[in-house]
Amino acid sequence: MRHAEYVDPRPRYEIPQDKPHEKSLAVMIMLEFTLGVCQIFGVGHIYAGNWKMGVSIMTTYWFACMANAILVPFAIGLFTWPLTWLFFMAVTIEEAIAFARATPERFD
């Protein structure tokens, strides 16, 4: 006796493959700058979908802040903390522009 093959009675629906959401480079840079003023770096990268880079920038900055906080009693941290902040302000915005140039299909 041969068994009949099971046929699923439910209709098949194709799941639409959405194209990745396009992001704005201006918003990415504004997030990096405005939140960078508040010493929160990497959010622009997370917004653009480059979350690994954003989280690594964020954690690296906070580790640098901890090192600078340890150096503040020796007066070295008073000099190095603002330099660290300026460095991250420049680098994160430059990295945002480089990421946008490397992946133009993500940006409108």
C-alpha positions in Angstrom: 0.0 0.0 0.0 1.4 3.3 -1.1 1.0 6.4 1.1 -0.2 9.6 -0.5 2.1 12.6 -0.3 1.0 15.2 2.1 0.0 18.5 0.5 -0.2 21.6 2.7 -3.6 23.2 2.2 -2.5 26.6 3.3 -1.6 29.0 0.5 2.1 29.9 0.1 3.0 33.5 0.6 6.3 35.0 -0.6 8.0 37.1 2.0 8.9 40.4 0.3 12.6 41.1 0.4 12.8 44.7 1.4 15.7 46.8 0.2 17.8 48.1 3.1 16.5 51.3 4.6 18.4 54.2 3.2 19.9 56.5 5.8 21.0 60.1 5.6 24.7 61.0 5.9 23.7 64.4 7.3 21.8 62.7 10.2 24.7 60.3 10.8 27.1 63.2 11.1 24.7 65.3 13.2 24.3 62.3 15.6 28.0 61.9 15.9 28.6 65.6 16.5 25.7 66.5 18.8 26.0 63.4 21.0 29.8 63.7 20.8 29.5 67.1 22.5 27.8 65.1 25.3 30.7 62.6 25.2 28.5 59.8 23.6 30.3 58.7 20.5 29.4 56.0 18.0 25.6 56.6 17.8 25.8 57.8 14.2 27.4 54.5 13.2 24.8 52.5 15.0 22.1 54.6 13.2 23.6 53.8 9.8 23.7 50.1 10.5 27.4 49.8 11.3 26.7 48.8 14.9 29.9 46.9 15.5 32.0 50.0 14.7 29.6 52.2 16.8 29.8 50.0 19.9 33.6 49.7 19.6 33.9 53.5 19.3 31.7 53.9 22.3 33.5 51.4 24.5 36.9 52.6 23.4 36.1 56.2 24.4 34.7 55.2 27.8 37.9 53.1 28.5 40.0 56.1 27.5 37.8 58.3 29.8 38.5 55.9 32.7 42.2 56.1 32.0 42.0 59.9 31.9 40.0 59.9 35.2 42.8 57.9 36.8 45.3 60.5 35.5 43.3 63.6 36.7 44.7 63.6 40.3 48.2 63.8 38.7 47.1 66.8 36.6 47.9 64.9 33.4 44.3 63.9 32.9 43.2 67.5 32.8 45.3 67.9 29.6 44.7 64.5 28.1 40.9 64.2 28.6 40.1 67.2 26.3 42.6 65.9 23.7 40.9 62.5 23.8 37.5 64.2 23.3 38.8 66.3 20.3 40.5 63.2 18.8 37.2 61.2 19.0 35.2 64.1 17.6 37.4 64.3 14.5 37.9 60.6 14.0 34.2 59.5 14.4 33.0 62.1 11.9 35.8 61.2 9.4 34.9 57.5 9.9 31.2 58.3 9.2 32.1 60.0 5.9 34.4 57.1 5.0 31.7 54.5 5.8 29.2 56.4 3.7 31.6 56.5 0.7 32.4 52.8 1.1 28.7 51.8 1.2 26.8 54.3 -0.9 23.8 51.9 -1.4 22.9 52.5 2.3 22.6 56.3 2.0 20.2 58.5 0.0 
